[in-house]
Amino acid sequence: MNRAREVAAASLTDNDLRLMAIGSSGMSSTTEPSSANGLTEKRGKPHGRVWLAVAVGLFGIGSIGSVFGAHAVAHTDAQRSRQAFATSAKDISLLLEKSLQHEQDLSFSASAFVVGNQNASQAEFRNWASALHAFERYPELLAVAVLVMVPATQLATFTGREIADSPGALAPNGGIGITPAGIRPYYCLESVSDVRAGSPVAPAGIDYCMTALGPQLLTSRDSGKDAYLPFGTGKNSDLAVGTPIYLGGIVPSTVAARQAAFIGWTGTQIRPSVLLSSALEDHRATAVAFRFVGTSSSVTFRAGSAPRGAQSRSIGLASGWTVNVSAAVSGSGIFVNQNSLFVLLVGLTLSCLLALLFFVLGTSRSRAVVLVNSRTDQLNHLAFHDSLTGLPNRALILDRLGQMMARARREGNSVAAIFLDIDEFKEVNDTLGHSAGDELLVGVSSRLTKALRQGDSVGRLGGDEFVLLIDEHSLTAGASVVADRILDVLRAPFEIAASTSPLNITASVGIATGTRVKPEDLLRDADIALYRAKVEGKDRAAVFSSPMQDAVETHRKLELDLRIAAAEGQFFVVYQPTVLLATGAVTGVEALVRWRHPVRGLVGPDQFIPMLESTGLIKQVGNWVLDMACRQGATWASQGHSLTMAVNISSVQLDDDRVVESVNEALTSSGLDPAMLILELTETTLMHDVQSTADKLKSLKATGVRIAIDDFGTGYSSLAYLRQFPIDILKIDQSFVMGLTETTESAAIVHTLVQLGKLLGLTTVAEGIETKDQWACLEAEGVDYGQGFLFSRPIEAEAIVRFSEGSPRELSSR
């Protein structure tokens, strides 16, 4: 035996001996030295029984702990499943409620059209629907119509007009037959309508007040509220939304006044199956029942499917609607829950292994070598892997990339390095905490690992940056295809413990292919491409090209110059006049920031304003522009020139908690009358955080300033949300003004926006007026004010007074 030990010791390397020395220094000896008389063997038996007893005890303790752990996992999973089900049901109900609200927006827009065009023809109504892109923006929409109450004395006149311009199918004899027939004091008939292509057209002459919809329609007229009405029976049931219309677009305060001012109803017929399918799009194995119970009818719309034994949850919505959601919920039993059963089995297995390990370590010193090797492997793993995700770190990624590049050069192939960065990851840490950010990073690493093929690698470089190494076999369809597949994998929502609802993220990707001298060079190229993807709008992939290197350097130099410009005062303000379209008189100006670079000269605002926002410098520069504009406006007022001053406020400024304080400081220090200051915000800025934005705008309004929506009409915002904001002015986007004299769609949209502004009591301003024909059309539509190169380009403050004193109708010729 001694000879065998000597041979084994001789076979060990110096490194092995060092590892054994390190390991044994922290361990106590548990075996006796060997002797020729067999004393060790005699003592080994009771000693082994002691370690066996210890191992059995450890296994028992571990088994009990495993049972408790499995029970805790089962209980936690059941609780999370119930919470996830409650969240899913709430999300579905909110989506359905927003869908109904979305339909209200269409009815509201149609009402605005009818108020301004009570005698609109069928062609005008359909042109309005086409310009609004109603059937494209509302995929569930089957038909939109206007219903009116026709007294019996006016029935002949009404039907005669409808025969000439009928919204529905005429009778075989070319006339209109009232359905159901009979003499009544009044008839609820369709005036104008439009239907989705391919949908059946209802015959003209249906008296809807004599149908199942009649009681709800009359109730809607007297109450002034929208009505959600089931239309049809069984599988063919649709949903009709009715909105009463009154003179002036305002709901009177009494029933008698509402009946006297009543014009008719806007009605929309929609397919509930489309709404329900959209609500269930991200909810698998879920069934939903959308139920309406009224005084005269009841109907239920169903979609989806849930497994047997699923739990249900009912949520009440407005106007008599109830949403019933059914889905499977995990049980709390150990043997019912797969995770708890897994924990139990793993716990028992680990307990057995731990007991066996103690027994082996306690009975044989030779096992210490195995332990030392195991610890060495762990240290090596920690040295080359990320501690959070377990992915390879920078050192191991560079080593693997070097090997892949060397093999690619030998075989004449290519490799690809893909840099991936999570968009807005800082917001997750700031809002949900760093533990939630860590959980998200682990989830992302898991998905990236599963998305790759054999031979490819993924690693984490730090923070939210990941790198993927793709070899020749995965590049058959191109690196962009691989990147798109990875982006699609990350778009599925993540379940985060700190978030009550699934978390949606996007990522930006930079791709570099080919071979380089060093692995670091290929990673640098991928990093530059990632930077380009971020600049182009995020949630996309960009492939590296040589000009990107120059562009990056130029961009970085421009960003550095921009910081110097803010410090050295290289910015200045110009003013673009606003004129009263009826007379051409100058009534105000809009303050616009410009940058005069000492070497480049004038730098366009489209080049530096996005950079100001991305770097956060927009707060400093924006407050400076606001202060300068207020001071200039106060100077003109002291000289007897009453000109309003409009100043743009970016989303970054609006997010600042000091925005109200900044406006107050500018007004106080300059002495400008708050009523002469207009703060302009884009439609996208308003919808960034609806509730917070509404609160801040109300605080700003309290200072006495006015609020304008810039570029209105381009954001497709919900009118239900826009009504929450204290808006004074709508600025019609120049894209609609440019097409005003060329396309009927632009003309129809401008008409609708003007009518909407009048309905809400808002001032309208048209942007980008460049021709006298545009001026004439806008004036005819009733637009109040205008801006554009037809009147003046942005000019410096000294020229504004001279410009405003010119002949009003001659301003456009300057």
C-alpha positions in Angstrom: 0.0 0.0 0.0 2.8 2.4 0.9 4.5 1.6 -2.5 1.2 2.4 -4.4 1.0 5.8 -2.6 4.6 6.6 -3.6 3.8 5.9 -7.2 0.7 8.0 -7.2 2.5 10.9 -5.6 5.3 10.7 -8.1 2.8 10.9 -11.0 1.3 14.2 -9.8 2.5 17.4 -11.5 3.9 20.4 -9.6 0.6 22.2 -10.1 -1.4 19.3 -8.7 0.9 19.3 -5.6 0.4 23.1 -5.2 -3.4 22.7 -5.4 -3.3 19.8 -2.9 -1.3 22.0 -0.6 -3.8 24.9 -0.9 -6.8 22.6 -0.4 -5.3 20.7 2.6 -4.3 23.9 4.4 -8.0 24.6 5.0 -9.0 21.0 5.9 -8.4 18.8 9.0 -7.3 15.3 8.6 -10.0 12.7 9.2 -7.9 9.5 8.7 -5.3 7.8 10.8 -1.8 7.0 9.4 -1.4 3.5 8.1 0.5 0.9 10.0 1.7 -2.6 9.3 -0.2 -4.2 12.2 -3.6 -3.3 10.7 -4.6 -0.8 13.4 -6.1 1.5 10.9 -8.4 -1.1 9.5 -9.7 -1.9 13.0 -10.4 1.8 13.8 -11.9 2.5 10.3 -15.0 0.5 10.9 -16.5 2.4 13.9 -15.1 5.7 12.3 -17.0 4.8 9.1 -20.2 4.1 11.1 -20.0 7.6 12.6 -19.7 9.2 9.2 -22.5 7.0 7.9 -24.7 8.2 10.8 -23.7 11.8 10.0 -24.6 11.3 6.3 -27.9 9.8 7.2 -28.7 12.7 9.5 -27.8 15.2 6.8 -30.0 13.4 4.3 -32.9 13.5 6.8 -32.5 17.2 7.5 -32.1 17.9 3.8 -35.2 15.8 3.0 -37.3 17.7 5.5 -36.0 21.0 4.2 -36.8 19.9 0.6 -40.4 19.2 1.6 -40.8 22.6 3.2 -39.1 24.2 0.2 -41.3 22.4 -2.2 -44.4 23.4 -0.3 -43.2 27.1 -0.3 -42.5 27.0 -4.0 -46.0 25.5 -4.7 -47.6 28.1 -2.5 -45.6 30.9 -4.2 -46.3 29.7 -7.7 -50.0 29.4 -6.9 -50.0 32.9 -5.5 -48.1 34.2 -8.6 -50.4 32.3 -10.9 -53.4 33.9 -9.3 -51.8 37.3 -9.4 -50.8 36.8 -13.0 -54.4 35.7 -13.8 -55.8 38.8 -12.1 -53.4 41.0 -14.0 -54.2 39.3 -17.3 -57.9 39.7 -16.7 -57.4 43.4 -15.8 -55.3 44.0 -18.9 -57.9 42.3 -21.1 -60.7 44.4 -19.6 -58.7 47.6 -19.9 -57.9 46.8 -23.6 -61.6 46.2 -24.3 -62.5 49.4 -22.4 -60.0 51.4 -24.4 -61.3 49.8 -27.6 -64.8 51.1 -26.7 -63.3 54.5 -25.9 -61.5 54.3 -29.3 -64.9 53.8 -30.9 -66.2 56.9 -29.0 -63.4 58.9 -30.7 -64.7 57.9 -34.1 -68.3 58.9 -33.1 -67.0 62.2 -31.7 -65.1 63.0 -34.9 -68.2 62.0 -36.9 -70.4 64.3 -34.7 -68.0 67.2 -35.3 -68.4 66.6 -39.1 -72.2 66.5 -38.8 -72.4 69.6 -36.7 -70.5 71.5 -39.4 -72.2 69.7 -42.3 -75.8 69.0 -41.3 -76.9 68.6 -45.0 -73.9 66.7 -46.1 -74.3 64.5 -49.2 -73.5 60.8 -49.3 -70.3 61.6 -51.3 -69.2 64.2 -48.8 -69.7 61.8 -45.9 -67.7 59.1 -47.6 -64.9 61.5 -48.5 -64.7 62.4 -44.8 -64.5 58.8 -43.8 -61.9 58.1 -46.5 -59.8 61.1 -45.5 -60.0 60.0 -41.8 -58.8 56.5 -42.9 -61.6 55.2 -40.7 -61.6 51.6 -41.9 -57.8 51.3 -41.8 -57.5 52.8 -38.3 -60.5 50.9 -36.9 -60.1 47.3 -38.2 -63.2 46.2 -36.3 -65.4 48.8 -38.0 -68.1 47.4 -40.4 -70.1 50.6 -41.0 -70.5 54.2 -39.8 -73.7 56.1 -40.4 -75.8 59.1 -39.3 -79.4 58.5 -38.1 -82.0 61.3 -38.0 -85.5 61.6 -36.6 -87.9 62.5 -39.5 -91.4 63.8 -38.5 -94.2 62.2 -40.5 -94.9 65.6 -42.1 -91.4 65.6 -43.6 -91.2 62.0 -44.6 -92.0 62.5 -48.3 -89.4 65.3 -48.6 -86.8 63.2 -46.8 -87.4 60.0 -48.9 -87.4 62.0 -52.1 -83.9 63.4 -51.3 -82.7 60.0 -50.2 -83.8 58.3 -53.4 -81.5 60.8 -55.3 -78.6 60.2 -52.8 -79.4 57.0 -51.0 -77.1 55.6 -48.3 -78.6 52.1 -48.6 -80.1 49.8 -51.2 -83.4 51.0 -52.8 -86.5 48.9 -53.3 -86.9 47.0 -56.7 -89.1 49.8 -57.9 -86.4 52.4 -57.3 -88.2 53.9 -54.2 -87.8 53.7 -50.5 -90.1 51.5 -48.5 -90.4 52.3 -44.7 -89.7 49.1 -42.7 -91.8 48.3 -40.7 -94.6 49.9 -42.6 -97.1 52.1 -40.8 -98.0 55.6 -39.9 -96.1 57.0 -36.9 -95.3 60.5 -35.5 -91.7 60.2 -36.5 -89.2 57.8 -38.1 -85.6 57.1 -37.2 -83.9 56.8 -40.6 -80.4 56.6 -42.0 -79.2 59.9 -43.5 -75.7 59.1 -44.7 -73.4 56.1 -44.2 -70.3 54.3 -45.3 -69.5 50.6 -45.1 -66.4 48.5 -45.2 -65.7 47.1 -48.7 -67.3 43.7 -49.1 -69.8 44.2 -46.3 -73.6 44.0 -47.0 -75.4 47.3 -47.4 -78.6 47.7 -45.4 -81.7 48.6 -47.4 -82.8 52.2 -47.2 -85.9 53.0 -45.2 -85.4 50.9 -42.0 -87.0 52.7 -39.0 -84.4 51.9 -36.3 -86.7 53.2 -33.6 -89.0 50.3 -34.3 -86.1 47.8 -34.0 -84.6 46.3 -30.8 -82.2 49.4 -30.9 -85.1 51.8 -30.6 -85.4 52.1 -26.8 -81.7 52.6 -26.3 -81.5 55.2 -29.0 -84.3 57.3 -27.5 -82.7 56.9 -24.0 -79.4 58.0 -25.5 -81.1 61.1 -27.1 -82.6 62.2 -23.7 -79.6 61.4 -21.6 -76.9 62.8 -23.9 -74.8 59.7 -23.3 -73.4 57.1 -25.7 -75.2 53.8 -26.1 -73.5 50.4 -26.7 -76.1 48.3 -28.3 -76.0 44.6 -29.3 -77.0 44.2 -33.0 -78.2 40.8 -34.3 -78.4 37.4 -32.6 -76.2 34.3 -32.1 -72.9 34.0 -34.0 -74.0 36.9 -36.3 -74.2 39.4 -33.4 -72.3 42.6 -33.9 -72.0 45.7 -31.7 -73.6 49.1 -32.5 -72.3 52.3 -30.8 -74.7 55.2 -30.9 -73.8 58.8 -30.0 -76.4 61.6 -29.9 -75.6 64.8 -31.8 -76.9 68.3 -30.7 -76.7 71.7 -32.2 -73.4 73.4 -31.6 -71.8 70.1 -30.6 -72.6 70.7 -26.9 -74.9 68.5 -24.8 -77.6 70.7 -23.2 -78.2 70.5 -19.4 -81.9 69.4 -19.4 -83.9 66.7 -21.1 -86.2 69.2 -22.7 -83.3 71.2 -24.0 -81.6 68.1 -25.3 -84.8 67.1 -27.2 -85.1 70.6 -28.7 -81.4 70.7 -29.8 -81.3 67.1 -31.0 -79.9 66.5 -34.6 -79.5 62.8 -34.7 -77.1 60.0 -33.9 -73.8 58.8 -35.2 -73.8 55.1 -35.3 -71.0 52.6 -35.8 -71.3 48.9 -36.3 -68.3 46.9 -35.2 -67.3 43.2 -35.0 -66.7 42.2 -31.4 -64.6 39.2 -32.6 -61.9 41.6 -33.8 -61.8 43.4 -30.4 -61.7 40.1 -28.5 -59.0 38.6 -30.7 -56.9 41.7 -30.2 -57.4 41.5 -26.4 -56.3 37.9 -26.4 -53.3 38.3 -28.7 -50.8 38.1 -25.8 -52.8 35.8 -23.6 -52.6 32.1 -24.5 -55.0 29.4 -23.2 -57.4 32.2 -22.1 -61.1 32.5 -22.9 -63.1 35.8 -22.6 -66.8 36.4 -22.6 -68.0 40.0 -23.4 -71.5 40.3 -22.0 -74.2 43.0 -22.3 -77.3 42.9 -20.1 -79.9 45.6 -20.7 -83.6 46.2 -20.1 -84.7 45.0 -23.4 -81.9 42.7 -24.6 -78.9 40.7 -23.6 -76.1 39.2 -25.7 -72.7 37.6 -25.1 -69.6 37.6 -27.3 -67.0 34.9 -26.8 -63.5 34.3 -28.0 -60.5 32.1 -27.1 -60.4 28.8 -25.2 -59.4 27.8 -21.7 -58.4 24.4 -20.3 -60.8 22.3 -18.2 -60.9 23.4 -14.6 -59.9 27.0 -15.4 -60.8 29.8 -13.0 -62.9 32.8 -14.0 -63.0 36.4 -13.1 -65.7 39.0 -14.0 -65.0 42.7 -14.3 -67.7 45.2 -14.9 -67.3 48.0 -17.5 -69.4 51.0 -18.3 -72.8 51.0 -19.9 -73.9 47.5 -18.8 -70.9 45.5 -20.1 -69.2 42.8 -18.2 -65.9 41.0 -19.1 -65.5 37.4 -17.9 -62.0 36.0 -18.3 -61.2 32.3 -17.8 -57.7 30.8 -17.6 -55.8 28.0 -15.8 -54.3 28.8 -12.4 -51.6 26.7 -10.8 -52.6 24.6 -7.8 -50.8 24.8 -4.4 -50.2 21.0 -3.9 -46.6 19.8 -4.1 -47.4 16.9 -6.5 -49.7 19.1 -8.6 -47.2 21.9 -9.2 -44.3 20.9 -11.5 -41.9 23.5 -10.0 -42.5 22.3 -6.4 -42.1 18.7 -7.6 -38.9 19.6 -9.3 -37.7 21.4 -6.1 -38.5 18.3 -4.0 -36.7 16.0 -6.4 -33.7 18.3 -6.7 -33.7 18.8 -2.9 -33.8 15.1 -2.2 -31.1 14.5 -4.8 -28.9 17.2 -3.4 -29.4 16.0 0.1 -28.4 12.5 -1.0 -25.3 13.9 -2.8 -24.4 16.1 0.2 -24.7 13.1 2.5 -22.6 11.0 0.2 -20.1 13.8 -0.1 -19.7 14.0 3.7 -19.4 10.2 3.9 -16.7 10.1 1.2 -14.8 13.1 2.6 -14.9 11.7 6.0 -13.7 8.2 5.0 -10.9 9.0 2.5 -8.3 11.7 2.5 -7.7 11.0 -1.2 -11.1 12.7 -2.0 -9.5 16.0 -1.1 -7.8 16.0 -4.5 -11.2 15.9 -6.2 -12.4 18.7 -4.0 -9.4 20.9 -4.8 -9.9 20.3 -8.5 -13.5 21.2 -8.2 -12.7 24.4 -6.5 -10.1 25.2 -9.1 -12.7 24.7 -11.8 -15.0 27.0 -10.0 -12.3 29.7 -9.7 -11.6 29.3 -13.4 -15.3 29.6 -14.2 -15.6 32.8 -12.1 -12.5 34.3 -13.8 -14.0 33.9 -17.3 -17.8 34.1 -16.7 -20.2 36.8 -15.6 -21.3 36.3 -12.0 -24.9 37.4 -12.6 -25.9 35.6 -15.8 -23.2 32.9 -16.0 -22.3 33.9 -19.5 -18.7 34.3 -20.8 -17.2 37.7 -19.9 -15.0 39.9 -22.0 -11.9 37.9 -21.5 -13.4 34.6 -22.6 -15.4 36.2 -25.5 -12.1 37.8 -26.8 -10.4 34.4 -26.6 -13.3 32.6 -28.4 -13.5 35.3 -31.0 -9.7 35.0 -31.6 -10.1 31.3 -32.2 -13.1 31.7 -34.5 -11.2 34.4 -36.5 -8.1 32.2 -36.8 -10.2 29.3 -38.0 -12.1 31.5 -40.5 -8.8 32.8 -42.0 -7.6 29.3 -42.5 -10.8 28.1 -44.1 -11.5 31.3 -46.0 -14.8 32.0 -44.1 -16.3 34.9 -42.2 -17.5 35.4 -38.6 -19.8 38.0 -37.2 -19.8 39.9 -33.9 -23.1 41.3 -32.8 -23.3 43.9 -30.1 -26.7 44.1 -28.3 -27.8 46.8 -25.9 -31.2 47.0 -24.1 -33.1 50.2 -24.9 -34.0 52.4 -22.0 -32.6 49.9 -19.5 -31.8 52.7 -17.1 -35.6 53.4 -16.7 -36.1 49.8 -15.5 -33.4 50.3 -12.8 -34.8 53.7 -11.8 -38.5 52.7 -11.7 -38.4 49.1 -10.5 -35.0 48.8 -8.7 -31.7 47.2 -9.5 -32.9 43.8 -8.4 -35.6 44.0 -11.2 -32.8 45.1 -13.6 -30.7 42.0 -12.6 -33.7 39.7 -13.1 -34.3 41.2 -16.5 -30.7 40.7 -17.5 -30.9 37.1 -16.5 -34.0 36.6 -18.6 -32.4 38.3 -21.6 -29.3 36.1 -21.3 -31.5 33.0 -21.2 -33.4 34.0 -24.3 -30.2 34.9 -26.2 -28.7 31.5 -25.3 -31.7 29.6 -26.5 -31.9 31.6 -29.7 -28.4 30.7 -30.9 -27.3 27.6 -32.8 -24.6 25.2 -31.9 -21.2 26.7 -32.5 -22.3 30.3 -31.7 -21.5 32.1 -28.4 -23.1 34.8 -26.3 -21.4 36.8 -23.6 -22.1 39.8 -21.3 -19.6 42.6 -21.4 -21.2 44.5 -18.5 -24.3 46.5 -17.7 -26.9 45.8 -20.3 -24.4 45.1 -23.1 -24.2 41.6 -24.7 -22.1 40.3 -27.5 -22.9 37.3 -29.8 -20.3 35.5 -31.9 -21.8 33.9 -35.0 -19.8 31.5 -37.2 -20.0 30.7 -40.9 -22.6 28.0 -40.6 -25.2 30.4 -39.1 -24.5 33.2 -41.6 -26.0 31.4 -44.6 -28.9 33.8 -44.8 -26.9 36.8 -43.5 -26.0 38.3 -40.2 -29.1 40.7 -40.4 -31.4 37.7 -40.4 -29.8 36.4 -37.2 -30.1 39.9 -35.7 -33.8 40.1 -36.6 -34.4 36.7 -35.1 -32.8 37.8 -31.9 -34.8 41.1 -31.8 -38.0 39.1 -32.3 -37.1 36.8 -29.4 -36.7 39.8 -27.0 -39.9 41.5 -28.0 -42.0 38.9 -26.1 -43.0 40.4 -22.6 -40.8 39.5 -19.6 -42.4 38.4 -16.3 -40.6 40.4 -13.6 -41.4 39.9 -9.9 -41.2 43.7 -9.2 -43.6 44.5 -12.0 -47.4 43.9 -11.7 -47.7 43.6 -15.4 -45.4 42.0 -18.1 -42.4 44.1 -19.0 -41.9 45.0 -22.7 -38.4 45.9 -23.9 -36.6 46.5 -27.2 -33.0 46.3 -28.1 -30.5 47.9 -30.5 -28.1 45.8 -32.4 -24.8 46.5 -34.1 -23.3 43.9 -36.6 -19.7 43.6 -37.8 -18.7 40.8 -40.2 -15.5 39.6 -41.8 -12.0 39.2 -40.3 -9.8 41.6 -38.6 -6.2 41.6 -37.3 -7.4 41.5 -33.7 -10.7 40.4 -32.0 -10.9 43.9 -30.4 -11.1 45.5 -33.8 -14.2 43.4 -34.8 -15.9 44.2 -31.5 -15.1 47.9 -32.0 -16.8 47.8 -35.4 -19.9 46.2 -33.9 -19.9 48.8 -31.2 -19.9 51.6 -33.8 -22.8 49.9 -35.7 -24.7 49.7 -32.4 -24.2 53.4 -31.9 -25.7 54.0 -35.4 -28.7 51.8 -34.5 -29.3 53.9 -31.4 -29.0 57.2 -33.4 -31.5 55.9 -36.0 -34.2 55.3 -33.5 -33.4 52.2 -31.5 -35.2 48.8 -31.7 -33.3 48.0 -34.9 -30.1 46.5 -36.2 -27.3 48.3 -38.1 -24.5 46.7 -40.1 -21.0 48.3 -39.9 -19.6 50.0 -42.9 -16.4 52.1 -43.2 -18.2 55.5 -43.4 -19.7 54.8 -40.0 -16.4 55.3 -38.4 -16.1 58.8 -39.8 -19.8 59.5 -39.0 -19.2 58.5 -35.4 -16.2 60.8 -35.1 -18.1 63.6 -36.7 -21.0 63.1 -34.3 -18.8 62.9 -31.2 -17.0 66.1 -32.3 -20.3 67.9 -32.9 -21.5 66.8 -29.5 -18.4 68.2 -27.9 -18.8 71.4 -29.9 -22.4 71.6 -28.7 -21.4 71.5 -25.1 -18.9 74.3 -25.8 -21.6 76.3 -27.6 -23.9 76.1 -24.5 -21.0 77.3 -22.3 -19.8 80.1 -24.6 -23.1 81.4 -25.8 -23.0 80.5 -29.5 -26.8 80.2 -29.7 -29.1 83.0 -30.7 -32.9 83.4 -31.2 -34.8 84.3 -34.4 -38.5 85.0 -34.6 -41.1 83.8 -37.2 -44.2 86.0 -37.5 -47.7 84.7 -37.0 -50.4 86.6 -39.0 -54.2 86.9 -38.8 -55.4 85.2 -42.0 -58.4 87.5 -42.3 -56.3 90.6 -42.6 -52.7 89.5 -42.9 -51.8 91.6 -39.8 -48.9 90.4 -37.7 -50.2 89.4 -34.2 -47.3 87.4 -32.8 -44.1 85.5 -33.3 -42.6 82.1 -32.6 -39.1 82.0 -31.0 -36.7 79.6 -32.6 -33.1 78.8 -31.5 -30.2 78.9 -34.0 -26.5 77.9 -33.6 -23.7 79.9 -35.2 -20.6 77.6 -35.0 -17.3 79.5 -35.2 -16.0 77.1 -37.9 -19.0 75.4 -39.5 -21.1 78.5 -39.6 -24.9 78.1 -39.2 -25.8 74.6 -38.1 -29.3 73.5 -39.0 -31.7 72.9 -36.1 -32.4 69.4 -37.4 -28.8 68.5 -36.7 -28.3 69.9 -33.2 -31.8 69.9 -31.5 -32.1 66.1 -31.3 -28.5 66.0 -29.9 -29.5 68.6 -27.3 -32.4 66.4 -26.2 -30.3 63.2 -26.2 -27.6 64.8 -24.0 -30.0 66.6 -21.7 -28.6 70.0 -22.7 -32.1 71.0 -24.0 -33.0 71.9 -20.4 -30.3 74.5 -20.2 -30.7 75.8 -23.8 -34.5 75.7 -23.6 -34.6 77.7 -20.4 -32.3 80.3 -22.0 -34.5 80.6 -25.1 -37.6 81.0 -22.8 -35.8 83.7 -20.9 -34.6 85.6 -24.0 -38.0 85.3 -25.7 -39.9 86.7 -22.6 -37.4 89.6 -22.3 -37.8 90.4 -26.0 -41.6 90.2 -25.8 -41.6 92.6 -22.8 -39.4 95.0 -24.7 -41.8 95.1 -27.6 -44.7 95.6 -25.2 -43.0 98.6 -23.6 -42.6 100.1 -27.1 -46.3 99.7 -27.8 -46.2 96.6 -30.0 -48.6 93.9 -28.7 -47.2 90.7 -30.0 -47.7 87.2 -28.6 -44.6 85.2 -28.0 -44.7 81.4 -28.7 -41.9 79.2 -27.2 -41.4 75.4 -27.9 -41.1 73.1 -24.9 -39.5 69.7 -25.4 -40.5 66.5 -23.7 -37.2 66.6 -21.8 -38.1 70.0 -20.4 -41.7 68.9 -19.6 -40.3 65.9 -17.7 -38.3 68.2 -15.5 -40.1 68.9 -12.1 -38.9 72.5 -12.3 -40.6 73.3 -15.6 -43.4 75.4 -13.9 -40.8 77.2 -11.7 -38.7 78.0 -14.8 -41.6 79.5 -16.6 -42.5 81.6 -13.6 -38.9 82.8 -13.2 -38.8 83.9 -16.9 -42.1 85.8 -16.6 -41.1 87.5 -13.4 -37.6 88.5 -14.4 -38.8 89.9 -17.8 -42.1 91.5 -16.7 -43.9 89.9 -19.7 -47.7 89.6 -19.4 -48.4 85.8 -18.9 -51.3 86.1 -21.4 -48.8 87.0 -24.1 -46.8 83.8 -23.7 -47.7 80.7 -25.6 -46.0 77.4 -24.8 -46.0 74.9 -27.7 -45.8 71.2 -27.2 -45.9 68.5 -29.8 -48.7 65.9 -29.9 -46.1 63.1 -29.1 -44.9 65.0 -26.0 -48.4 65.3 -24.6 -48.9 61.5 -24.9 -45.6 60.6 -23.2 -47.1 60.3 -19.8 -50.8 61.4 -19.9 -51.5 61.9 -16.2 -48.3 63.6 -15.3 -48.5 65.8 -18.4 -52.1 66.8 -17.6 -51.1 67.8 -14.1 -48.1 69.9 -15.2 -50.1 71.7 -18.0 -52.8 72.6 -15.4 -50.0 74.1 -13.2 -48.7 76.0 -16.2 -52.2 77.3 -17.1 -52.5 78.6 -13.5 -49.6 81.0 -14.3 -51.8 82.6 -17.0 -50.0 81.4 -20.1 -51.6 79.6 -23.0 -50.9 76.1 -24.3 -50.7 75.1 -28.0 -50.4 71.6 -29.6 -47.8 71.8 -32.3 -47.9 69.6 -35.5 -51.5 68.6 -34.6 -53.0 65.7 -36.6 -49.8 63.7 -37.1 -49.9 61.6 -33.9 -53.3 59.9 -34.1 -53.8 60.6 -30.4 -57.0 59.5 -28.7 -59.4 62.4 -28.5 -60.6 61.0 -25.1 -57.0 61.8 -23.8 -56.7 65.1 -25.6 -59.8 66.4 -23.8 -57.9 65.9 -20.5 -55.4 68.7 -21.4 -56.1 72.4 -20.9 -55.4 73.3 -24.6 -56.0 76.8 -26.1 -54.5 76.5 -29.6 -54.3 73.8 -32.3 -51.5 74.2 -34.8 -52.3 72.3 -38.0 -49.2 70.5 -39.3 -47.6 71.8 -42.5 -47.9 68.4 -44.2 -51.7 68.9 -44.4 -51.3 72.5 -45.5 -48.9 71.5 -48.3 -51.4 69.1 -49.8 -54.4 71.4 -49.2 -54.8 72.5 -52.8 -53.6 69.1 -54.3 -55.5 66.3 -52.5 -59.1 65.9 -51.2 -57.7 63.9 -48.3 -55.7 66.9 -46.9 -58.6 69.2 -47.5 -60.9 66.9 -45.6 -58.5 66.5 -42.7 -58.0 70.3 -42.4 -61.8 70.8 -42.5 -62.3 68.2 -39.8 -59.5 69.7 -37.6 -60.9 73.2 -38.0 -64.4 71.9 -37.0 -62.9 70.0 -34.1 -61.2 73.2 -32.9 -64.4 75.2 -33.2 -66.3 72.4 -31.3 -63.8 72.6 -28.5 -63.6 76.4 -28.5 -59.9 76.4 -29.6 -57.9 78.8 -31.8 -56.5 77.3 -34.9 -53.1 78.1 -36.5 -51.9 76.7 -39.8 -48.1 76.1 -40.3 -46.0 76.1 -43.5 -48.1 78.4 -45.7 -46.1 79.0 -48.9 -48.7 80.0 -51.5 -51.5 82.5 -51.8 -53.8 79.6 -52.8 -53.1 77.9 -49.5 -53.8 81.2 -47.7 -57.1 81.6 -49.5 -58.3 78.0 -48.8 -57.3 78.2 -45.1 -59.1 81.5 -44.7 -62.2 80.0 -46.4 -62.1 77.1 -44.0 -62.1 79.4 -41.0 -58.5 79.0 -39.8 -57.7 81.9 -37.5 -53.9 82.4 -37.9 -51.1 81.3 -40.1 -47.3 81.0 -40.4 -45.0 80.3 -43.3 -42.5 81.4 -45.8 -45.3 83.2 -47.8 -45.3 85.8 -45.0 -41.8 85.7 -43.7 -38.9 83.4 -42.8 -37.6 83.5 -39.3 -35.9 86.9 -38.8 -34.0 88.6 -36.0 -35.7 90.8 -33.4 -34.7 94.1 -34.9 -36.5 93.3 -38.2 -39.8 92.2 -36.5 -41.1 95.7 -35.7 -40.4 97.0 -39.2 -42.1 93.9 -40.7 -45.2 94.2 -38.5 -45.8 97.8 -39.5 -46.2 96.9 -43.2 -49.5 96.8 -45.1 -51.3 93.6 -44.0 -52.2 92.2 -47.4 -48.8 93.1 -48.8 -46.8 91.1 -46.2 -46.9 88.0 -48.3 -45.1 89.7 -51.2 -42.0 90.6 -49.2 
